[in-house]
Amino acid sequence: MKISNIGIIGCGTIAKEIAPLLKITRGIKITALCDTNISRVKYLQKEFKKAILYEDYMEMIKNQKLDGVYVAVPHFLHYPVLKNLIMNKIDIFVEKPITTEISHAIELSKLAKTYGVKIAVNYQYRYDKALNQLMESSTSGELGKIYFGRCLIPWKREESYSSKTSWHQNYEMSGGGILITQGSHLLDMLLKLFNSDIKKIEGVSKKMQFLQVEVEDFSGFTLTFKNGSVLQFISTMAVAKEEPIVVDIYGENGTAHYKAKFFSKVHFIKGNIKKHRLLIRGLHPTHRSIKGFRNWIQGGSPHLCTINDAIPVLKVIQKIYKETLD
Ligand SMILES: NC(=O)c1ccc[n+]([C@@H]2O[C@H](COP(=O)([O-])OP(=O)(O)OC[C@H]3O[C@@H](n4cnc5c(N)ncnc54)[C@H](O)[C@@H]3O)[C@@H](O)[C@H]2O)c1
């Protein structure tokens, strides 16, 4: 199998989590690691013993022959880092959200087209098998016309969650709180499912538990779409105990119930349901997302979330903040 040399920029929390999956992905070799905090690079070197270490990513891309880079830096740095990578013609696998500003995302998309650079965004729920089944059944009419849906994401976080990485607390650096950071995964999918422009946004995004932090820890809203369907959505870390994500979709011919914690499942009530399988195999949605990037840069079909696919959710999030921030 062809081998792609990949570098990592940002060796923090998620890079550490994803490292074992990168390591077991055939066709990918992590050859360089970069973080401005050298202790984090050294920690990650335990996984990738032969990788060359850097504190400056510009130096890394100048000195290493890389086929791609995995970018996991704070949100406000996605724009400048991606811009530099594009101009050096390096394919990119970037963590969500694509950027904090919609104008930046659009600029990067145009630039990537000009330079012929592939950008995949790690919205890994696009690679969740049960959610894929729910999406395909809903969008191909197996549930009939979709009347309404609801989504609840009750993810517990301790106070230390935002204090240990201070950028999480700050609107300018993170682009928002729970909605852009966690809720955006499911909102990304559900906007695709409802597939209609938004007519009305009602709700509230506010600090409920972590009052000293700048960004919201609760975002709850109802979206009314121009096609008449309605989505109720709550993303929150203000809960005593973490519980699974729940999505319910109600159509004229059937209903879908989806639940996700470590594993996800979907079950249907009525409807003319067919089996829809993701073509890509892997241990976990994130593993399949990595493989999706690898296949794309090695000449296969595009990742399920290209930069252009990641722009609509950012646009809607910015509208939701405008309408609902307390
Ligand atoms: N897909 C997911 O499920 C998921 C989960 C968690 C986080 N994330 C995303 O991953 C990204 C990083 O989040 P995190 O929680 O790991 O943050 P983090 O703060 O733990 O890690 C970010 C790292 O980037 C480093 N860094 C900052 N500036 C840098 C620079 N100029 N060059 C190189 N390194 C630099 C920091 O020192 C830090 O080690 C965010 O986009 C976040 O939303 C995704």
PDBQT file of the ligand as one rigid body, heavy atoms in Angstrom, charges set to zero:
ROOT
HETATM    1  N1  LIG A 401     -13.391  15.800  16.755  1.00  0.00    +0.000 N 
HETATM    2  C1  LIG A 401     -13.538  15.796  18.067  1.00  0.00    +0.000 C 
HETATM    3  O1  LIG A 401     -14.322  15.021  18.623  1.00  0.00    +0.000 OA
HETATM    4  C2  LIG A 401     -12.744  16.754  18.900  1.00  0.00    +0.000 A 
HETATM    5  C3  LIG A 401     -12.632  16.563  20.290  1.00  0.00    +0.000 A 
HETATM    6  C4  LIG A 401     -11.878  17.483  21.022  1.00  0.00    +0.000 A 
HETATM    7  C5  LIG A 401     -11.272  18.573  20.379  1.00  0.00    +0.000 A 
HETATM    8  N2  LIG A 401     -11.438  18.727  19.029  1.00  0.00    +0.000 N 
HETATM    9  C6  LIG A 401     -10.858  19.869  18.306  1.00  0.00    +0.000 C 
HETATM   10  O2  LIG A 401      -9.442  19.748  18.306  1.00  0.00    +0.000 OA
HETATM   11  C7  LIG A 401      -8.843  21.042  18.290  1.00  0.00    +0.000 C 
HETATM   12  C8  LIG A 401      -7.881  21.141  19.463  1.00  0.00    +0.000 C 
HETATM   13  O3  LIG A 401      -8.595  20.949  20.657  1.00  0.00    +0.000 OA
HETATM   14  P1  LIG A 401      -7.889  20.376  21.980  1.00  0.00    +0.000 P 
HETATM   15  O4  LIG A 401      -8.996  20.135  22.942  1.00  0.00    +0.000 OA
HETATM   16  O5  LIG A 401      -6.972  19.269  21.638  1.00  0.00    +0.000 OA
HETATM   17  O6  LIG A 401      -7.082  21.667  22.442  1.00  0.00    +0.000 OA
HETATM   18  P2  LIG A 401      -5.749  21.725  23.325  1.00  0.00    +0.000 P 
HETATM   19  O7  LIG A 401      -5.636  23.118  23.814  1.00  0.00    +0.000 OA
HETATM   20  O8  LIG A 401      -5.720  20.609  24.304  1.00  0.00    +0.000 OA
HETATM   21  O9  LIG A 401      -4.603  21.420  22.245  1.00  0.00    +0.000 OA
HETATM   22  C9  LIG A 401      -4.208  22.367  21.282  1.00  0.00    +0.000 C 
HETATM   23  C10 LIG A 401      -2.688  22.288  21.142  1.00  0.00    +0.000 C 
HETATM   24  O10 LIG A 401      -2.275  23.198  20.128  1.00  0.00    +0.000 OA
HETATM   25  C11 LIG A 401      -1.032  23.738  20.532  1.00  0.00    +0.000 C 
HETATM   26  N3  LIG A 401      -0.724  24.957  19.788  1.00  0.00    +0.000 N 
HETATM   27  C12 LIG A 401      -1.193  26.208  19.982  1.00  0.00    +0.000 A 
HETATM   28  N4  LIG A 401      -0.665  27.049  19.072  1.00  0.00    +0.000 NA
HETATM   29  C13 LIG A 401       0.117  26.314  18.261  1.00  0.00    +0.000 A 
HETATM   30  C14 LIG A 401       0.932  26.614  17.119  1.00  0.00    +0.000 A 
HETATM   31  N5  LIG A 401       1.009  27.855  16.625  1.00  0.00    +0.000 N 
HETATM   32  N6  LIG A 401       1.641  25.612  16.559  1.00  0.00    +0.000 NA
HETATM   33  C15 LIG A 401       1.588  24.350  17.058  1.00  0.00    +0.000 A 
HETATM   34  N7  LIG A 401       0.835  24.016  18.132  1.00  0.00    +0.000 NA
HETATM   35  C16 LIG A 401       0.109  24.973  18.722  1.00  0.00    +0.000 A 
HETATM   36  C17 LIG A 401      -1.190  23.965  22.040  1.00  0.00    +0.000 C 
HETATM   37  O11 LIG A 401       0.033  24.121  22.721  1.00  0.00    +0.000 OA
HETATM   38  C18 LIG A 401      -1.947  22.695  22.423  1.00  0.00    +0.000 C 
HETATM   39  O12 LIG A 401      -1.052  21.660  22.812  1.00  0.00    +0.000 OA
HETATM   40  C19 LIG A 401     -10.012  22.013  18.325  1.00  0.00    +0.000 C 
HETATM   41  O13 LIG A 401     -10.349  22.374  17.014  1.00  0.00    +0.000 OA
HETATM   42  C20 LIG A 401     -11.126  21.218  18.959  1.00  0.00    +0.000 C 
HETATM   43  O14 LIG A 401     -12.429  21.661  18.650  1.00  0.00    +0.000 OA
HETATM   44  C21 LIG A 401     -12.140  17.830  18.286  1.00  0.00    +0.000 A 
ENDROOT
TORSDOF 0
